[in-house]
Amino acid sequence: MCICVYCYHIYVHLCVLLSHICSFVYTVITYMFICVYCYHIYVHLCVLLSHICAFVCTVITYMSICVYCYHIYVHLCILLSHICAFVCTVITYVHLCVLLSHICSFVCTVITYMFICVYCYHIYVHLCVLLSHICAFVYTVITYMCICVYCYHIYVHLCVLLSHICSFVCTVITYMCICVYCYHIYVHLCVLLSHICSFVCTVITYMCICVYCYHIYVHLCILLSHICAFVCTVITYMFICVYCYHIYVHLFTFMYITDIYSTIFTANLFCLIIIMAVVLYGCETWSRTLREESRLRLFANRALKRIFGPKRDKVTGEWRKLHNKELNDLYCSSDIFG
């Protein structure tokens, strides 16, 4: 019976251990699949963010180009209007033809280069040529001021023309600086977005790794606790069996009473040592409460009643069961047959 109970407990602990090992393996496999899935989601998010950044940069670039071309167009319209007014005023002079030819060549060059490329270097070169021709024209007009009656009007229109040309040049230079500044801002924003994305991805990766390691640690702790409980139970049962065997050998060595007394004493000893240990382990405690002690006392009295059997009453001659006090007296007395 002790061997059967011992084997049953070992079987139960092995089943519990196997169930925890299976749950641990299932949890590890589940977290591996979750990590692979999170990695694929992370890769797709990175690709999506890169496409969004490229699209936003393209839109900003095209908007800047459109705004820049619009301002150039407005200033060219103003310049052409002033040039036409100036042409109407000084149309009687021979140098007007030279000025008109240079201005027309400049306008054609500017319009051609505006639709071909965005580079401001060509605009700057043509502006320098235009300024040189305008300076030559101004010098010629000043020379003929003493001869012509309309020199005052020519001078006024030239001043207005120069002011508009200067404002146009300043506007072009300002927009060039703004474009360079916007390009630097765009580069810094791209670098910042890349660092933010790498930081977020690193944080998400470390969070997944920490959660995964925490769950593995919890399952390992549960598994180790069950293994330790199983090993302690096995060692306890081995020590109990060895201890009971030695007690039984020593008691059997010093037993010199009759066979009946030896049989009764052996059964009582088996009840107190082996069965009591099994019952106490079934209660899952070695420190007994009052309720457990009363149950154990009731179990011991039942075992003693079965061992000693009924007793014949001296007065009535009927068989009756022994009382608890009589059982204790018989168990504690040296002559149990009295």
C-alpha positions in Angstrom: 0.0 0.0 0.0 2.8 2.5 0.8 4.5 1.7 -2.4 1.3 2.1 -4.4 0.5 5.5 -2.6 4.1 6.6 -3.2 4.0 5.6 -6.9 0.6 7.4 -7.3 2.0 10.6 -5.8 5.1 10.4 -8.1 2.8 9.8 -11.1 0.7 12.9 -10.1 3.8 15.1 -9.8 5.2 13.8 -13.1 1.8 14.7 -14.8 1.9 18.2 -13.3 5.5 18.6 -14.3 4.8 17.5 -17.9 1.8 19.8 -18.1 3.9 22.8 -17.0 6.7 21.9 -19.5 4.1 21.7 -22.3 2.6 25.1 -21.4 6.1 26.6 -21.2 7.0 25.3 -24.7 3.7 26.5 -26.1 4.2 29.9 -24.6 7.7 30.1 -26.1 6.5 29.1 -29.5 3.6 31.6 -29.3 6.0 34.5 -28.4 8.3 33.5 -31.3 5.5 33.8 -33.8 4.4 37.2 -32.2 8.0 38.5 -32.5 8.2 37.5 -36.2 4.8 39.1 -36.9 5.9 42.3 -35.1 9.1 42.4 -37.2 7.1 42.2 -40.4 4.8 45.0 -39.2 7.9 47.1 -38.4 9.4 46.5 -41.9 6.2 47.5 -43.6 5.9 50.6 -41.4 9.4 51.7 -42.2 8.7 51.3 -46.0 5.5 53.3 -45.6 7.2 56.1 -43.7 9.9 56.4 -46.3 7.3 56.6 -49.1 5.3 59.3 -47.2 8.5 61.4 -46.6 9.5 61.2 -50.3 6.0 62.2 -51.3 5.9 65.2 -48.9 9.3 66.4 -50.0 8.3 66.2 -53.7 5.1 68.2 -53.0 7.1 70.9 -51.1 9.7 71.1 -53.8 7.0 71.5 -56.5 5.2 74.2 -54.5 8.4 76.2 -54.0 9.1 76.0 -57.7 5.6 77.1 -58.6 5.7 80.1 -56.2 9.1 81.1 -57.4 8.0 81.0 -61.1 4.9 83.0 -60.2 6.9 85.8 -58.6 9.3 85.9 -61.6 6.3 86.1 -63.9 4.8 89.1 -61.9 8.1 91.0 -61.8 8.6 90.4 -65.6 5.1 91.8 -66.3 5.9 94.9 -64.2 9.3 95.3 -66.0 7.7 95.0 -69.4 5.0 97.6 -68.5 7.7 100.1 -67.4 9.8 99.3 -70.5 6.8 100.0 -72.7 6.2 103.3 -71.0 9.8 104.2 -71.4 9.7 103.2 -75.1 6.7 105.4 -75.7 8.5 108.4 -74.2 11.9 108.1 -75.9 10.8 106.6 -79.2 12.3 109.5 -81.1 15.8 108.6 -80.2 18.2 106.3 -82.1 19.5 104.6 -79.0 16.0 103.4 -78.2 16.4 100.7 -80.9 19.6 99.4 -79.3 17.9 99.4 -75.9 14.8 97.6 -77.2 16.9 95.0 -78.9 18.9 94.3 -75.7 15.8 94.3 -73.6 13.9 91.9 -76.0 16.9 89.6 -76.1 17.0 89.6 -72.2 13.3 88.9 -71.9 13.5 86.1 -74.4 16.5 84.7 -72.7 14.9 84.9 -69.2 11.6 83.3 -70.4 13.5 80.5 -72.2 15.7 79.7 -69.2 12.7 79.9 -66.8 11.0 77.0 -68.6 14.1 75.0 -69.2 15.9 74.9 -65.8 15.6 76.2 -62.3 19.2 77.3 -61.9 19.6 81.0 -60.9 23.1 81.3 -62.4 21.8 82.0 -65.9 19.4 84.6 -64.6 22.2 86.3 -62.8 24.4 86.4 -65.9 21.6 87.9 -68.0 20.8 90.4 -65.3 24.5 91.5 -65.4 24.3 91.9 -69.2 21.1 93.8 -68.9 22.5 96.1 -66.2 25.6 96.8 -68.3 23.5 97.7 -71.3 21.2 99.9 -69.2 24.2 101.7 -67.8 25.5 102.3 -71.3 22.1 103.6 -72.3 21.9 105.9 -69.3 25.3 107.3 -70.1 24.2 108.0 -73.7 20.9 109.6 -72.5 22.8 111.9 -70.0 25.1 113.0 -72.8 22.1 114.0 -75.0 20.2 115.7 -72.1 21.5 119.1 -73.2 20.2 118.6 -76.7 16.8 117.0 -76.1 13.8 118.7 -74.7 12.4 115.5 -73.2 15.5 114.8 -71.1 13.7 115.3 -67.9 11.0 112.8 -68.7 13.6 110.3 -69.8 15.4 110.8 -66.5 12.3 110.2 -64.5 11.3 107.1 -66.3 14.9 105.8 -66.1 14.8 106.2 -62.3 11.6 104.3 -62.0 12.9 101.6 -64.3 16.1 101.3 -62.3 14.1 101.1 -59.0 12.0 98.3 -60.4 15.0 96.5 -61.8 16.7 96.7 -58.4 13.6 95.4 -56.6 13.4 92.6 -59.1 17.1 91.7 -58.5 16.6 91.8 -54.7 13.5 89.6 -55.0 15.4 87.0 -57.1 18.3 87.0 -54.6 15.8 86.7 -51.7 14.0 83.8 -53.3 17.3 82.1 -54.0 18.3 82.5 -50.3 14.8 81.2 -49.2 15.2 78.2 -51.5 18.6 77.4 -50.1 17.2 77.8 -46.5 14.2 75.5 -47.3 16.5 72.9 -48.7 18.6 72.9 -45.5 15.4 72.7 -43.4 14.2 69.8 -45.6 17.6 67.9 -45.1 17.5 68.4 -41.3 13.8 67.3 -41.2 14.7 64.1 -43.1 17.6 63.4 -40.8 15.3 64.1 -37.8 12.6 61.8 -39.1 15.1 59.0 -39.7 16.5 59.3 -36.2 12.9 59.4 -34.7 11.9 56.3 -36.7 15.1 54.4 -35.6 14.5 55.4 -32.0 10.8 54.3 -32.0 11.8 51.0 -33.7 14.5 50.4 -31.1 12.1 51.2 -28.2 9.5 48.8 -29.6 12.1 46.1 -30.1 13.4 46.4 -26.5 9.8 46.4 -25.1 9.0 43.1 -27.0 12.3 41.6 -25.8 11.6 42.7 -22.2 8.0 41.3 -22.2 9.2 38.1 -23.8 12.1 37.6 -21.3 9.7 38.4 -18.4 7.3 35.7 -19.5 10.1 33.2 -20.0 11.4 34.1 -16.5 7.9 33.6 -14.9 7.4 30.2 -16.6 11.0 29.1 -15.6 10.3 30.1 -12.0 7.0 28.1 -12.0 8.7 25.2 -13.6 11.6 25.3 -11.1 9.2 25.6 -8.2 7.3 22.5 -9.3 10.5 20.6 -9.9 11.8 21.5 -6.4 8.5 20.5 -4.9 8.6 17.2 -6.7 12.2 16.5 -5.7 11.5 17.5 -2.1 8.5 15.1 -2.0 10.5 12.3 -3.4 13.3 12.8 -1.0 10.9 13.1 1.9 9.2 9.9 1.0 12.6 8.1 0.7 13.7 9.3 4.1 10.3 8.3 5.6 10.5 4.9 4.1 14.1 4.3 5.3 13.3 5.7 8.7 10.2 3.5 9.1 12.2 0.5 7.9 14.9 1.1 10.5 12.3 1.6 13.3 10.5 -1.5 12.2 13.8 -3.6 12.2 14.8 -2.3 15.7 11.4 -2.8 17.1 11.1 -6.3 15.6 14.6 -7.1 17.0 13.6 -6.2 20.6 10.2 -7.9 20.4 10.1 -11.1 22.5 6.4 -11.5 23.2 4.0 -14.0 21.7 3.1 -14.1 18.0 -0.4 -12.6 18.7 1.1 -9.7 20.6 3.7 -9.2 17.9 1.1 -9.2 15.2 -1.1 -6.7 17.1 1.9 -4.5 17.9 3.2 -4.6 14.3 -0.2 -3.6 12.9 -0.4 -0.8 15.5 3.1 0.4 14.6 2.3 0.2 10.8 -0.9 2.2 11.5 1.0 4.9 13.5 4.1 5.2 11.3 3.2 4.4 7.7 -0.5 5.2 7.4 -0.2 8.3 9.7 2.6 9.7 7.4 0.5 9.0 4.3 -2.6 10.6 5.8 -0.6 13.6 7.0 0.8 14.1 3.5 -2.7 13.8 2.0 -3.6 16.7 4.3 -0.7 18.6 2.6 0.7 19.7 6.0 3.0 18.5 8.7 1.8 21.0 11.3 -1.7 19.7 12.4 -4.6 21.8 13.5 -7.2 20.8 16.2 -9.6 19.6 13.5 -7.0 17.4 11.9 -5.9 16.0 15.3 -9.5 15.1 16.1 -9.9 13.4 12.7 -6.6 11.5 13.2 -7.7 10.5 16.7 -11.0 9.2 15.3 -9.1 7.2 12.6 -6.8 5.7 15.3 -9.7 4.7 17.5 -11.4 3.0 14.6 -8.2 1.1 13.7 -7.7 0.1 17.4 -11.4 -1.1 17.5 -10.8 -3.3 14.5 -7.5 -4.6 16.0 -8.8 -5.4 19.5 -12.3 -6.4 18.4 -15.4 -6.5 20.6 -15.5 -7.4 24.3 -18.0 -9.7 26.2 -19.9 -8.0 29.0 -19.4 -9.7 32.3 -22.9 -9.0 33.6 -25.1 -9.5 30.6 -22.7 -11.8 28.6 -23.3 -9.8 25.3 -20.6 -8.7 23.0 -20.1 -4.9 22.8 -17.7 -2.4 21.2 -14.9 -1.0 23.3 -15.1 2.6 24.4 -12.3 5.1 23.7 -11.1 5.1 27.3 -10.9 1.3 27.3 -9.0 1.3 24.1 -6.5 3.8 25.4 -6.0 1.8 28.6 -5.5 -1.4 26.6 -3.0 0.4 24.2 -1.0 1.9 27.1 -1.0 -1.2 29.4 1.7 -3.8 29.2 -0.8 -6.7 29.0 -3.1 -6.0 26.1 -5.1 -9.2 26.7 -6.2 -8.3 30.2 
